[in-house]
Amino acid sequence: MILWAHPGTGKTFLYQSQPELVIDFDSVYKSRISVELGIPDTYEARQLWRQTHQEEYNKRILELFNEAAVDSYLSGKWLLVSDLLLLRECESDLDFISTMSEETFKARSIQRNEPYDDKHRMWKHDIDKCLKNVKNKDKILTIECYLSELFK
């Protein structure tokens, strides 16, 4: 099963606490991009590199997603992804798509010691815009709890 999980739902925490149940795409697969390309393994460094290498980055994300999906299927673990590219390009491969209110996203950002600034508002806007384009609305689940509460 593959879940596109809204940022701030606790994918990494769930993966770290229950690796026998889930694969966190960002932790297991996406981080390999930095190693492969010699980029510092931080979100900011990947974003900066991505600005000038968008096509190469997207191609690699899609390749890694395919690899992760096979891993998920063979292991019987849930695959948790949150990259917007995967929501846009791989909707048919996603079994479920989670979202949350802007208020919850704001609270989660602040809990993570991140300011809820224009960057975060634009990020949420981009997510919501993608969700409006989802063809199968039955896949979309609005959750206000953490994924670890759902996987109990």
Secondary structure, DSSP 8 states (H G I E B T S, - for coil): -EEE--TTS-HHHHHHH-TTTEEEHIIIIIHHHHHHHT--SSHHHHHHHHHH-HHHHHHHHHHHHHHHHHHHHHHT-EEEE--HHHHHH-GGG-SEEEE--HHHHHHHHHHTT----HHHHHHHHHHHHHHHT-S-GGGEEE--S-HHHHT-
